[in-house]
Amino acid sequence: MKVRIVQLSVKIESVDAFEEATLENQHNSLLEPGVVRFDLLRDEQTPGAYTLYELYSSSEAILAHKETAHYQKWRDTVAPMMQEPRVGRDLMLVLPRHSG
Amino acid sequence: MKVRIVQLSVKIESVDAFEEATLENQHNSLLEPGVVRFDLLRDEQTPGAYTLYELYSSSEAILAHKETAHYQKWRDTVAPMMQEPRVGRDLMLVLPRHSG
């Protein structure tokens, strides 16, 4: 399984709209067969700082996610809300060994 | 719910021992009532680079985890395996809204 961790810096005035758009994307993403988890985290010490934790069944599932209408809608909706470009890292799940 | 994300840089010669020690800690941590998830991730691009993703029911559960014998054993076991001091961040789970 593959994990994508994305760091986002959102403009303060856009945090509510960002969370709302991400809720819609999360809901639809979890309906994809290859998306196992989709967590949004907020850094309480740094206003506007968020992290996405996305667990996929495979590398192919990451590519398939990026082709979906809901991902592309989210990407375009939140683009003007970003304070800085977002930074993603791709990782491999070591533990747990046999589950999501 | 609270999430702790920890970045670790492990000496190359210690990665197998590190994964083994972390497996034991993960197994025991998931038996704690306040530990919801405990994921270990490996960065395939950077040998020795790992991330822990730990989801807790509350801030109190994070403190309780640090008091357990299995956490303290893991901490002491892996300390000499670290290439650099580990870096942790505490975050709040925004989504999913009602689950782990």
N, CA and C atoms of all chains as a GROMACS GRO file, in nm:
protein
  600
    1MET      N    1   0.083  -0.120   0.000
    1MET     CA    2   0.000   0.000   0.000
    1MET      C    3   0.087   0.125   0.000
    2LYS      N    4   0.034   0.229  -0.058
    2LYS     CA    5   0.108   0.354  -0.074
    2LYS      C    6   0.039   0.466   0.003
    3VAL      N    7   0.119   0.555   0.058
    3VAL     CA    8   0.066   0.670   0.130
    3VAL      C    9   0.118   0.796   0.065
    4ARG      N   10   0.030   0.892   0.051
    4ARG     CA   11   0.070   1.024   0.006
    4ARG      C   12   0.041   1.122   0.120
    5ILE      N   13   0.145   1.192   0.165
    5ILE     CA   14   0.130   1.295   0.269
    5ILE      C   15   0.153   1.430   0.203
    6VAL      N   16   0.054   1.517   0.214
    6VAL     CA   17   0.060   1.648   0.148
    6VAL      C   18   0.051   1.757   0.254
    7GLN      N   19   0.145   1.851   0.248
    7GLN     CA   20   0.143   1.967   0.338
    7GLN      C   21   0.083   2.084   0.263
    8LEU      N   22  -0.011   2.152   0.327
    8LEU     CA   23  -0.078   2.264   0.263
    8LEU      C   24  -0.075   2.385   0.354
    9SER      N   25  -0.057   2.501   0.294
    9SER     CA   26  -0.063   2.628   0.366
    9SER      C   27  -0.176   2.709   0.303
   10VAL      N   28  -0.283   2.725   0.379
   10VAL     CA   29  -0.406   2.786   0.328
   10VAL      C   30  -0.416   2.930   0.378
   11LYS      N   31  -0.461   3.019   0.291
   11LYS     CA   32  -0.483   3.158   0.334
   11LYS      C   33  -0.585   3.160   0.448
   12ILE      N   34  -0.560   3.243   0.548
   12ILE     CA   35  -0.644   3.243   0.668
   12ILE      C   36  -0.792   3.266   0.632
   13GLU      N   37  -0.817   3.355   0.539
   13GLU     CA   38  -0.956   3.388   0.505
   13GLU      C   39  -1.025   3.273   0.430
   14SER      N   40  -0.949   3.173   0.390
   14SER     CA   41  -1.006   3.065   0.309
   14SER      C   42  -1.018   2.933   0.384
   15VAL      N   43  -0.987   2.930   0.513
   15VAL     CA   44  -0.981   2.799   0.580
   15VAL      C   45  -1.118   2.730   0.582
   16ASP      N   46  -1.226   2.804   0.604
   16ASP     CA   47  -1.357   2.738   0.608
   16ASP      C   48  -1.393   2.681   0.472
   17ALA      N   49  -1.371   2.760   0.366
   17ALA     CA   50  -1.402   2.713   0.231
   17ALA      C   51  -1.312   2.596   0.193
   18PHE      N   52  -1.188   2.599   0.237
   18PHE     CA   53  -1.096   2.489   0.210
   18PHE      C   54  -1.145   2.359   0.277
   19GLU      N   55  -1.183   2.369   0.402
   19GLU     CA   56  -1.230   2.248   0.473
   19GLU      C   57  -1.357   2.194   0.408
   20GLU      N   58  -1.444   2.284   0.364
   20GLU     CA   59  -1.569   2.240   0.301
   20GLU      C   60  -1.540   2.168   0.168
   21ALA      N   61  -1.452   2.226   0.086
   21ALA     CA   62  -1.418   2.164  -0.042
   21ALA      C   63  -1.347   2.030  -0.020
   22THR      N   64  -1.267   2.023   0.084
   22THR     CA   65  -1.192   1.900   0.110
   22THR      C   66  -1.285   1.791   0.164
   23LEU      N   67  -1.387   1.831   0.239
   23LEU     CA   68  -1.487   1.733   0.286
   23LEU      C   69  -1.555   1.666   0.167
   24GLU      N   70  -1.592   1.745   0.067
   24GLU     CA   71  -1.658   1.688  -0.051
   24GLU      C   72  -1.564   1.594  -0.126
   25ASN      N   73  -1.438   1.637  -0.141
   25ASN     CA   74  -1.339   1.553  -0.209
   25ASN      C   75  -1.313   1.425  -0.130
   26GLN      N   76  -1.305   1.437   0.001
   26GLN     CA   77  -1.280   1.319   0.085
   26GLN      C   78  -1.395   1.219   0.072
   27HIS      N   79  -1.518   1.270   0.078
   27HIS     CA   80  -1.635   1.183   0.068
   27HIS      C   81  -1.631   1.103  -0.062
   28ASN      N   82  -1.607   1.173  -0.172
   28ASN     CA   83  -1.607   1.105  -0.302
   28ASN      C   84  -1.484   1.017  -0.321
   29SER      N   85  -1.371   1.059  -0.265
   29SER     CA   86  -1.249   0.979  -0.279
   29SER      C   87  -1.264   0.844  -0.211
   30LEU      N   88  -1.330   0.843  -0.095
   30LEU     CA   89  -1.345   0.717  -0.021
   30LEU      C   90  -1.438   0.619  -0.093
   31LEU      N   91  -1.509   0.667  -0.196
   31LEU     CA   92  -1.590   0.577  -0.278
   31LEU      C   93  -1.506   0.509  -0.386
   32GLU      N   94  -1.384   0.561  -0.412
   32GLU     CA   95  -1.295   0.496  -0.509
   32GLU      C   96  -1.246   0.363  -0.452
   33PRO      N   97  -1.238   0.259  -0.536
   33PRO     CA   98  -1.196   0.129  -0.483
   33PRO      C   99  -1.054   0.128  -0.428
   34GLY      N  100  -0.966   0.215  -0.480
   34GLY     CA  101  -0.827   0.212  -0.439
   34GLY      C  102  -0.790   0.310  -0.328
   35VAL      N  103  -0.888   0.385  -0.276
   35VAL     CA  104  -0.860   0.481  -0.169
   35VAL      C  105  -0.905   0.418  -0.036
   36VAL      N  106  -0.809   0.396   0.053
   36VAL     CA  107  -0.836   0.326   0.179
   36VAL      C  108  -0.865   0.423   0.292
   37ARG      N  109  -0.787   0.528   0.299
   37ARG     CA  110  -0.809   0.633   0.400
   37ARG      C  111  -0.784   0.767   0.336
   38PHE      N  112  -0.847   0.869   0.393
   38PHE     CA  113  -0.830   1.006   0.343
   38PHE      C  114  -0.853   1.097   0.463
   39ASP      N  115  -0.744   1.131   0.534
   39ASP     CA  116  -0.754   1.209   0.658
   39ASP      C  117  -0.709   1.352   0.632
   40LEU      N  118  -0.781   1.446   0.688
   40LEU     CA  119  -0.738   1.586   0.687
   40LEU      C  120  -0.702   1.625   0.830
   41LEU      N  121  -0.583   1.683   0.846
   41LEU     CA  122  -0.531   1.720   0.977
   41LEU      C  123  -0.501   1.869   0.980
   42ARG      N  124  -0.524   1.929   1.096
   42ARG     CA  125  -0.500   2.072   1.112
   42ARG      C  126  -0.393   2.093   1.218
   43ASP      N  127  -0.300   2.182   1.189
   43ASP     CA  128  -0.195   2.217   1.285
   43ASP      C  129  -0.246   2.332   1.371
   44GLU      N  130  -0.277   2.302   1.496
   44GLU     CA  131  -0.339   2.403   1.583
   44GLU      C  132  -0.242   2.516   1.617
   45GLN      N  133  -0.113   2.492   1.599
   45GLN     CA  134  -0.012   2.594   1.632
   45GLN      C  135   0.011   2.692   1.517
   46THR      N  136  -0.024   2.652   1.395
   46THR     CA  137   0.007   2.734   1.278
   46THR      C  138  -0.121   2.753   1.196
   47PRO      N  139  -0.188   2.866   1.212
   47PRO     CA  140  -0.314   2.887   1.140
   47PRO      C  141  -0.295   2.870   0.988
   48GLY      N  142  -0.383   2.794   0.926
   48GLY     CA  143  -0.376   2.772   0.782
   48GLY      C  144  -0.294   2.651   0.742
   49ALA      N  145  -0.223   2.589   0.836
   49ALA     CA  146  -0.139   2.473   0.803
   49ALA      C  147  -0.220   2.344   0.815
   50TYR      N  148  -0.227   2.270   0.707
   50TYR     CA  149  -0.301   2.143   0.702
   50TYR      C  150  -0.211   2.033   0.646
   51THR      N  151  -0.249   1.910   0.678
   51THR     CA  152  -0.182   1.792   0.621
   51THR      C  153  -0.290   1.696   0.572
   52LEU      N  154  -0.270   1.642   0.454
   52LEU     CA  155  -0.354   1.533   0.405
   52LEU      C  156  -0.278   1.402   0.418
   53TYR      N  157  -0.347   1.299   0.464
   53TYR     CA  158  -0.288   1.166   0.478
   53TYR      C  159  -0.375   1.072   0.397
   54GLU      N  160  -0.325   1.030   0.281
   54GLU     CA  161  -0.406   0.952   0.187
   54GLU      C  162  -0.343   0.814   0.170
   55LEU      N  163  -0.420   0.711   0.201
   55LEU     CA  164  -0.371   0.573   0.192
   55LEU      C  165  -0.438   0.505   0.073
   56TYR      N  166  -0.354   0.454  -0.018
   56TYR     CA  167  -0.401   0.392  -0.142
   56TYR      C  168  -0.360   0.246  -0.148
   57SER      N  169  -0.436   0.168  -0.221
   57SER     CA  170  -0.405   0.025  -0.234
   57SER      C  171  -0.284   0.001  -0.324
   58SER      N  172  -0.248   0.096  -0.409
   58SER     CA  173  -0.138   0.078  -0.505
   58SER      C  174  -0.099   0.212  -0.566
   59SER      N  175   0.015   0.212  -0.638
   59SER     CA  176   0.054   0.332  -0.713
   59SER      C  177  -0.049   0.365  -0.822
   60GLU      N  178  -0.106   0.261  -0.881
   60GLU     CA  179  -0.206   0.283  -0.986
   60GLU      C  180  -0.328   0.357  -0.930
   61ALA      N  181  -0.361   0.326  -0.804
   61ALA     CA  182  -0.477   0.390  -0.742
   61ALA      C  183  -0.453   0.540  -0.723
   62ILE      N  184  -0.326   0.578  -0.700
   62ILE     CA  185  -0.295   0.721  -0.688
   62ILE      C  186  -0.319   0.790  -0.821
   63LEU      N  187  -0.273   0.727  -0.930
   63LEU     CA  188  -0.292   0.784  -1.063
   63LEU      C  189  -0.441   0.791  -1.098
   64ALA      N  190  -0.514   0.685  -1.064
   64ALA     CA  191  -0.658   0.683  -1.094
   64ALA      C  192  -0.730   0.795  -1.019
   65HIS      N  193  -0.688   0.819  -0.894
   65HIS     CA  194  -0.749   0.926  -0.814
   65HIS      C  195  -0.735   1.061  -0.884
   66LYS      N  196  -0.616   1.084  -0.941
   66LYS     CA  197  -0.592   1.215  -1.003
   66LYS      C  198  -0.673   1.236  -1.131
   67GLU      N  199  -0.726   1.128  -1.184
   67GLU     CA  200  -0.810   1.138  -1.305
   67GLU      C  201  -0.957   1.162  -1.274
   68THR      N  202  -0.995   1.153  -1.147
   68THR     CA  203  -1.137   1.165  -1.114
   68THR      C  204  -1.183   1.310  -1.123
   69ALA      N  205  -1.313   1.326  -1.150
   69ALA     CA  206  -1.373   1.460  -1.158
   69ALA      C  207  -1.367   1.528  -1.021
   70HIS      N  208  -1.389   1.452  -0.913
   70HIS     CA  209  -1.393   1.518  -0.781
   70HIS      C  210  -1.256   1.567  -0.739
   71TYR      N  211  -1.149   1.492  -0.774
   71TYR     CA  212  -1.015   1.542  -0.742
   71TYR      C  213  -0.985   1.669  -0.820
   72GLN      N  214  -1.016   1.666  -0.948
   72GLN     CA  215  -0.984   1.782  -1.034
   72GLN      C  216  -1.064   1.905  -0.993
   73LYS      N  217  -1.190   1.882  -0.950
   73LYS     CA  218  -1.271   1.993  -0.901
   73LYS      C  219  -1.208   2.052  -0.774
   74TRP      N  220  -1.169   1.963  -0.681
   74TRP     CA  221  -1.105   2.008  -0.556
   74TRP      C  222  -0.978   2.087  -0.587
   75ARG      N  223  -0.892   2.027  -0.674
   75ARG     CA  224  -0.764   2.092  -0.709
   75ARG      C  225  -0.787   2.233  -0.761
   76ASP      N  226  -0.883   2.250  -0.852
   76ASP     CA  227  -0.908   2.381  -0.910
   76ASP      C  228  -0.975   2.475  -0.811
   77THR      N  229  -1.060   2.420  -0.724
   77THR     CA  230  -1.130   2.504  -0.626
   77THR      C  231  -1.034   2.560  -0.523
   78VAL      N  232  -0.941   2.475  -0.475
   78VAL     CA  233  -0.855   2.520  -0.365
   78VAL      C  234  -0.730   2.593  -0.414
   79ALA      N  235  -0.699   2.584  -0.542
   79ALA     CA  236  -0.576   2.647  -0.593
   79ALA      C  237  -0.563   2.794  -0.551
   80PRO      N  238  -0.669   2.875  -0.568
   80PRO     CA  239  -0.654   3.016  -0.529
   80PRO      C  240  -0.653   3.038  -0.378
   81MET      N  241  -0.681   2.933  -0.301
   81MET     CA  242  -0.681   2.946  -0.153
   81MET      C  243  -0.543   2.919  -0.094
   82MET      N  244  -0.449   2.874  -0.176
   82MET     CA  245  -0.318   2.834  -0.123
   82MET      C  246  -0.232   2.957  -0.095
   83GLN      N  247  -0.169   2.956   0.022
   83GLN     CA  248  -0.072   3.060   0.058
   83GLN      C  249   0.063   3.030  -0.007
   84GLU      N  250   0.093   2.901  -0.018
   84GLU     CA  251   0.217   2.854  -0.081
   84GLU      C  252   0.182   2.729  -0.162
   85PRO      N  253   0.267   2.691  -0.259
   85PRO     CA  254   0.241   2.566  -0.331
   85PRO      C  255   0.241   2.449  -0.233
   86ARG      N  256   0.155   2.351  -0.256
   86ARG     CA  257   0.153   2.238  -0.163
   86ARG      C  258   0.266   2.141  -0.195
   87VAL      N  259   0.308   2.068  -0.094
   87VAL     CA  260   0.423   1.978  -0.105
   87VAL      C  261   0.378   1.837  -0.070
   88GLY      N  262   0.396   1.743  -0.164
   88GLY     CA  263   0.355   1.604  -0.140
   88GLY      C  264   0.473   1.510  -0.133
   89ARG      N  265   0.458   1.406  -0.052
   89ARG     CA  266   0.559   1.302  -0.043
   89ARG      C  267   0.490   1.168  -0.059
   90ASP      N  268   0.555   1.076  -0.133
   90ASP     CA  269   0.501   0.941  -0.154
   90ASP      C  270   0.579   0.842  -0.071
   91LEU      N  271   0.508   0.763   0.006
   91LEU     CA  272   0.569   0.670   0.100
   91LEU      C  273   0.506   0.533   0.085
   92MET      N  274   0.576   0.432   0.138
   92MET     CA  275   0.523   0.296   0.135
   92MET      C  276   0.480   0.255   0.274
   93LEU      N  277   0.363   0.192   0.286
   93LEU     CA  278   0.316   0.147   0.416
   93LEU      C  279   0.392   0.021   0.456
   94VAL      N  280   0.462   0.028   0.570
   94VAL     CA  281   0.534  -0.089   0.625
   94VAL      C  282   0.446  -0.159   0.727
   95LEU      N  283   0.386  -0.082   0.818
   95LEU     CA  284   0.295  -0.135   0.921
   95LEU      C  285   0.168  -0.051   0.921
   96PRO      N  286   0.052  -0.110   0.940
   96PRO     CA  287   0.027  -0.252   0.960
   96PRO      C  288   0.056  -0.334   0.834
   97ARG      N  289   0.094  -0.461   0.854
   97ARG     CA  290   0.141  -0.542   0.742
   97ARG      C  291   0.031  -0.588   0.648
   98HIS      N  292  -0.089  -0.613   0.700
   98HIS     CA  293  -0.190  -0.676   0.614
   98HIS      C  294  -0.324  -0.606   0.617
   99SER      N  295  -0.322  -0.474   0.634
   99SER     CA  296  -0.452  -0.406   0.635
   99SER      C  297  -0.432  -0.260   0.600
  100GLY      N  298  -0.542  -0.191   0.592
  100GLY     CA  299  -0.540  -0.048   0.575
  100GLY      C  300  -0.566   0.020   0.709
  101MET      N  301  -1.002   1.397   1.787
  101MET     CA  302  -0.890   1.303   1.784
  101MET      C  303  -0.761   1.376   1.747
  102LYS      N  304  -0.653   1.323   1.796
  102LYS     CA  305  -0.523   1.386   1.778
  102LYS      C  306  -0.432   1.295   1.697
  103VAL      N  307  -0.348   1.355   1.614
  103VAL     CA  308  -0.253   1.278   1.534
  103VAL      C  309  -0.112   1.327   1.566
  104ARG      N  310  -0.024   1.233   1.580
  104ARG     CA  311   0.117   1.267   1.596
  104ARG      C  312   0.189   1.210   1.474
  105ILE      N  313   0.259   1.296   1.399
  105ILE     CA  314   0.339   1.253   1.284
  105ILE      C  315   0.486   1.273   1.320
  106VAL      N  316   0.562   1.166   1.314
  106VAL     CA  317   0.702   1.171   1.355
  106VAL      C  318   0.789   1.133   1.235
  107GLN      N  319   0.890   1.216   1.208
  107GLN     CA  320   0.988   1.188   1.101
  107GLN      C  321   1.113   1.130   1.165
  108LEU      N  322   1.159   1.018   1.109
  108LEU     CA  323   1.277   0.952   1.165
  108LEU      C  324   1.379   0.927   1.056
  109SER      N  325   1.504   0.945   1.091
  109SER     CA  326   1.614   0.913   1.002
  109SER      C  327   1.698   0.805   1.070
  110VAL      N  328   1.693   0.684   1.013
  110VAL     CA  329   1.754   0.566   1.076
  110VAL      C  330   1.885   0.532   1.004
  111LYS      N  331   1.986   0.494   1.082
  111LYS     CA  332   2.112   0.452   1.022
  111LYS      C  333   2.086   0.331   0.930
  112ILE      N  334   2.150   0.332   0.814
  112ILE     CA  335   2.122   0.229   0.714
  112ILE      C  336   2.141   0.088   0.770
  113GLU      N  337   2.244   0.070   0.851
  113GLU     CA  338   2.271  -0.064   0.904
  113GLU      C  339   2.169  -0.108   1.008
  114SER      N  340   2.083  -0.017   1.049
  114SER     CA  341   1.987  -0.048   1.157
  114SER      C  342   1.842  -0.059   1.109
  115VAL      N  343   1.818  -0.049   0.980
  115VAL     CA  344   1.677  -0.041   0.935
  115VAL      C  345   1.600  -0.169   0.968
  116ASP      N  346   1.660  -0.285   0.953
  116ASP     CA  347   1.587  -0.408   0.985
  116ASP      C  348   1.554  -0.415   1.134
  117ALA      N  349   1.652  -0.384   1.218
  117ALA     CA  350   1.628  -0.387   1.362
  117ALA      C  351   1.526  -0.281   1.402
  118PHE      N  352   1.531  -0.168   1.336
  118PHE     CA  353   1.434  -0.061   1.365
  118PHE      C  354   1.292  -0.107   1.330
  119GLU      N  355   1.276  -0.167   1.214
  119GLU     CA  356   1.141  -0.212   1.174
  119GLU      C  357   1.091  -0.320   1.270
  120GLU      N  358   1.179  -0.407   1.313
  120GLU     CA  359   1.139  -0.514   1.405
  120GLU      C  360   1.094  -0.456   1.539
  121ALA      N  361   1.174  -0.363   1.593
  121ALA     CA  362   1.138  -0.301   1.722
  121ALA      C  363   1.008  -0.222   1.711
  122THR      N  364   0.987  -0.159   1.595
  122THR     CA  365   0.867  -0.078   1.577
  122THR      C  366   0.744  -0.167   1.560
  123LEU      N  367   0.762  -0.283   1.500
  123LEU     CA  368   0.651  -0.379   1.488
  123LEU      C  369   0.602  -0.419   1.627
  124GLU      N  370   0.695  -0.447   1.718
  124GLU     CA  371   0.656  -0.487   1.854
  124GLU      C  372   0.584  -0.371   1.924
  125ASN      N  373   0.637  -0.251   1.909
  125ASN     CA  374   0.574  -0.134   1.971
  125ASN      C  375   0.436  -0.109   1.911
  126GLN      N  376   0.425  -0.123   1.781
  126GLN     CA  377   0.296  -0.101   1.714
  126GLN      C  378   0.192  -0.201   1.764
  127HIS      N  379   0.232  -0.328   1.772
  127HIS     CA  380   0.139  -0.434   1.816
  127HIS      C  381   0.084  -0.399   1.956
  128ASN      N  382   0.175  -0.364   2.047
  128ASN     CA  383   0.132  -0.335   2.184
  128ASN      C  384   0.058  -0.202   2.195
  129SER      N  385   0.098  -0.104   2.113
  129SER     CA  386   0.032   0.026   2.117
  129SER      C  387  -0.115   0.014   2.076
  130LEU      N  388  -0.142  -0.071   1.977
  130LEU     CA  389  -0.280  -0.085   1.929
  130LEU      C  390  -0.370  -0.154   2.032
  131LEU      N  391  -0.310  -0.211   2.136
  131LEU     CA  392  -0.390  -0.268   2.246
  131LEU      C  393  -0.430  -0.161   2.348
  132GLU      N  394  -0.366  -0.043   2.341
  132GLU     CA  395  -0.406   0.067   2.430
  132GLU      C  396  -0.543   0.119   2.388
  133PRO      N  397  -0.628   0.151   2.485
  133PRO     CA  398  -0.763   0.197   2.447
  133PRO      C  399  -0.763   0.328   2.369
  134GLY      N  400  -0.661   0.413   2.388
  134GLY     CA  401  -0.662   0.543   2.323
  134GLY      C  402  -0.585   0.551   2.193
  135VAL      N  403  -0.527   0.440   2.149
  135VAL     CA  404  -0.450   0.439   2.023
  135VAL      C  405  -0.539   0.379   1.913
  136VAL      N  406  -0.569   0.460   1.813
  136VAL     CA  407  -0.663   0.420   1.708
  136VAL      C  408  -0.590   0.362   1.586
  137ARG      N  409  -0.483   0.427   1.548
  137ARG     CA  410  -0.400   0.379   1.436
  137ARG      C  411  -0.255   0.399   1.472
  138PHE      N  412  -0.170   0.318   1.412
  138PHE     CA  413  -0.027   0.331   1.435
  138PHE      C  414   0.039   0.279   1.306
  139ASP      N  415   0.067   0.369   1.214
  139ASP     CA  416   0.121   0.331   1.083
  139ASP      C  417   0.269   0.366   1.075
  140LEU      N  418   0.346   0.277   1.018
  140LEU     CA  419   0.487   0.304   0.988
  140LEU      C  420   0.502   0.312   0.836
  141LEU      N  421   0.565   0.421   0.790
  141LEU     CA  422   0.582   0.445   0.646
  141LEU      C  423   0.729   0.459   0.614
  142ARG      N  424   0.765   0.411   0.497
  142ARG     CA  425   0.904   0.417   0.452
  142ARG      C  426   0.913   0.502   0.326
  143ASP      N  427   1.012   0.590   0.323
  143ASP     CA  428   1.036   0.672   0.204
  143ASP      C  429   1.129   0.595   0.112
  144GLU      N  430   1.076   0.547   0.000
  144GLU     CA  431   1.155   0.462  -0.089
  144GLU      C  432   1.266   0.540  -0.159
  145GLN      N  433   1.255   0.672  -0.160
  145GLN     CA  434   1.357   0.754  -0.227
  145GLN      C  435   1.475   0.787  -0.136
  146THR      N  436   1.455   0.776  -0.007
  146THR     CA  437   1.559   0.818   0.088
  146THR      C  438   1.584   0.705   0.188
  147PRO      N  439   1.687   0.623   0.166
  147PRO     CA  440   1.712   0.510   0.256
  147PRO      C  441   1.725   0.556   0.401
  148GLY      N  442   1.655   0.488   0.490
  148GLY     CA  443   1.660   0.520   0.632
  148GLY      C  444   1.554   0.620   0.676
  149ALA      N  445   1.481   0.680   0.582
  149ALA     CA  446   1.380   0.780   0.619
  149ALA      C  447   1.245   0.712   0.643
  150TYR      N  448   1.190   0.732   0.762
  150TYR     CA  449   1.062   0.674   0.801
  150TYR      C  450   0.971   0.781   0.857
  151THR      N  451   0.841   0.752   0.854
  151THR     CA  452   0.742   0.838   0.916
  151THR      C  453   0.649   0.751   0.999
  152LEU      N  454   0.618   0.795   1.119
  152LEU     CA  455   0.514   0.732   1.200
  152LEU      C  456   0.389   0.819   1.195
  153TYR      N  457   0.274   0.754   1.180
  153TYR     CA  458   0.145   0.823   1.179
  153TYR      C  459   0.062   0.760   1.289
  154GLU      N  460   0.045   0.833   1.398
  154GLU     CA  461  -0.020   0.778   1.517
  154GLU      C  462  -0.147   0.856   1.545
  155LEU      N  463  -0.260   0.786   1.546
  155LEU     CA  464  -0.390   0.849   1.569
  155LEU      C  465  -0.440   0.810   1.709
  156TYR      N  466  -0.469   0.913   1.790
  156TYR     CA  467  -0.509   0.894   1.929
  156TYR      C  468  -0.649   0.951   1.951
  157SER      N  469  -0.718   0.895   2.051
  157SER     CA  470  -0.854   0.942   2.083
  157SER      C  471  -0.852   1.078   2.150
  158SER      N  472  -0.739   1.118   2.211
  158SER     CA  473  -0.733   1.244   2.286
  158SER      C  474  -0.587   1.279   2.314
  159SER      N  475  -0.566   1.401   2.363
  159SER     CA  476  -0.432   1.440   2.407
  159SER      C  477  -0.387   1.355   2.526
  160GLU      N  478  -0.482   1.319   2.612
  160GLU     CA  479  -0.449   1.237   2.728
  160GLU      C  480  -0.396   1.100   2.684
  161ALA      N  481  -0.451   1.049   2.574
  161ALA     CA  482  -0.407   0.918   2.524
  161ALA      C  483  -0.262   0.923   2.476
  162ILE      N  484  -0.220   1.039   2.424
  162ILE     CA  485  -0.079   1.054   2.382
  162ILE      C  486   0.011   1.047   2.506
  163LEU      N  487  -0.028   1.116   2.612
  163LEU     CA  488   0.051   1.114   2.735
  163LEU      C  489   0.052   0.973   2.794
  164ALA      N  490  -0.062   0.905   2.793
  164ALA     CA  491  -0.069   0.769   2.849
  164ALA      C  492   0.022   0.675   2.771
  165HIS      N  493   0.026   0.693   2.637
  165HIS     CA  494   0.112   0.609   2.553
  165HIS      C  495   0.258   0.622   2.596
  166LYS      N  496   0.299   0.744   2.625
  166LYS     CA  497   0.441   0.766   2.659
  166LYS      C  498   0.478   0.706   2.795
  167GLU      N  499   0.378   0.673   2.875
  167GLU     CA  500   0.403   0.611   3.006
  167GLU      C  501   0.411   0.459   2.998
  168THR      N  502   0.378   0.400   2.882
  168THR     CA  503   0.374   0.254   2.875
  168THR      C  504   0.514   0.195   2.866
  169ALA      N  505   0.526   0.072   2.917
  169ALA     CA  506   0.654   0.000   2.912
  169ALA      C  507   0.697  -0.024   2.767
  170HIS      N  508   0.601  -0.057   2.678
  170HIS     CA  509   0.641  -0.088   2.539
  170HIS      C  510   0.691   0.035   2.466
  171TYR      N  511   0.630   0.152   2.492
  171TYR     CA  512   0.684   0.273   2.429
  171TYR      C  513   0.825   0.302   2.480
  172GLN      N  514   0.843   0.293   2.610
  172GLN     CA  515   0.974   0.328   2.668
  172GLN      C  516   1.082   0.229   2.622
  173LYS      N  517   1.042   0.102   2.608
  173LYS     CA  518   1.138   0.003   2.555
  173LYS      C  519   1.175   0.038   2.411
  174TRP      N  520   1.076   0.071   2.330
  174TRP     CA  521   1.101   0.108   2.190
  174TRP      C  522   1.192   0.231   2.183
  175ARG      N  523   1.158   0.334   2.261
  175ARG     CA  524   1.235   0.459   2.262
  175ARG      C  525   1.383   0.431   2.293
  176ASP      N  526   1.406   0.349   2.396
  176ASP     CA  527   1.544   0.322   2.436
  176ASP      C  528   1.614   0.230   2.336
  177THR      N  529   1.538   0.138   2.276
  177THR     CA  530   1.597   0.044   2.180
  177THR      C  531   1.641   0.115   2.052
  178VAL      N  532   1.556   0.206   2.003
  178VAL     CA  533   1.586   0.268   1.874
  178VAL      C  534   1.676   0.391   1.886
  179ALA      N  535   1.693   0.444   2.006
  179ALA     CA  536   1.773   0.568   2.023
  179ALA      C  537   1.909   0.558   1.955
  180PRO      N  538   1.985   0.449   1.978
  180PRO     CA  539   2.117   0.443   1.913
  180PRO      C  540   2.110   0.416   1.762
  181MET      N  541   1.990   0.387   1.710
  181MET     CA  542   1.976   0.361   1.566
  181MET      C  543   1.949   0.488   1.487
  182MET      N  544   1.927   0.599   1.556
  182MET     CA  545   1.889   0.722   1.488
  182MET      C  546   2.009   0.791   1.425
  183GLN      N  547   1.992   0.833   1.300
  183GLN     CA  548   2.094   0.912   1.231
  183GLN      C  549   2.086   1.058   1.276
  184GLU      N  550   1.964   1.102   1.301
  184GLU     CA  551   1.937   1.239   1.346
  184GLU      C  552   1.827   1.231   1.452
  185PRO      N  553   1.816   1.334   1.537
  185PRO     CA  554   1.704   1.334   1.632
  185PRO      C  555   1.572   1.329   1.557
  186ARG      N  556   1.473   1.258   1.611
  186ARG     CA  557   1.346   1.253   1.541
  186ARG      C  558   1.264   1.380   1.568
  187VAL      N  559   1.175   1.410   1.474
  187VAL     CA  560   1.097   1.534   1.478
  187VAL      C  561   0.949   1.499   1.476
  188GLY      N  562   0.876   1.541   1.578
  188GLY     CA  563   0.734   1.510   1.586
  188GLY      C  564   0.648   1.635   1.574
  189ARG      N  565   0.530   1.616   1.515
  189ARG     CA  566   0.432   1.726   1.504
  189ARG      C  567   0.298   1.675   1.556
  190ASP      N  568   0.227   1.760   1.632
  190ASP     CA  569   0.096   1.725   1.684
  190ASP      C  570  -0.011   1.798   1.606
  191LEU      N  571  -0.108   1.722   1.558
  191LEU     CA  572  -0.211   1.776   1.471
  191LEU      C  573  -0.347   1.730   1.519
  192MET      N  574  -0.451   1.801   1.472
  192MET     CA  575  -0.588   1.762   1.508
  192MET      C  576  -0.657   1.702   1.387
  193LEU      N  577  -0.728   1.593   1.408
  193LEU     CA  578  -0.801   1.529   1.298
  193LEU      C  579  -0.925   1.610   1.266
  194VAL      N  580  -0.934   1.659   1.143
  194VAL     CA  581  -1.052   1.733   1.098
  194VAL      C  582  -1.148   1.637   1.025
  195LEU      N  583  -1.092   1.556   0.934
  195LEU     CA  584  -1.169   1.456   0.860
  195LEU      C  585  -1.096   1.322   0.869
  196PRO      N  586  -1.164   1.210   0.882
  196PRO     CA  587  -1.311   1.196   0.892
  196PRO      C  588  -1.366   1.252   1.022
  197ARG      N  589  -1.492   1.297   1.016
  197ARG     CA  590  -1.548   1.372   1.129
  197ARG      C  591  -1.584   1.285   1.248
  198HIS      N  592  -1.624   1.162   1.224
  198HIS     CA  593  -1.677   1.082   1.335
  198HIS      C  594  -1.617   0.944   1.347
  199SER      N  595  -1.490   0.928   1.310
  199SER     CA  596  -1.432   0.795   1.322
  199SER      C  597  -1.283   0.804   1.326
  200GLY      N  598  -1.219   0.690   1.343
  200GLY     CA  599  -1.075   0.680   1.331
  200GLY      C  600  -1.041   0.624   1.196
   0.00000   0.00000   0.00000
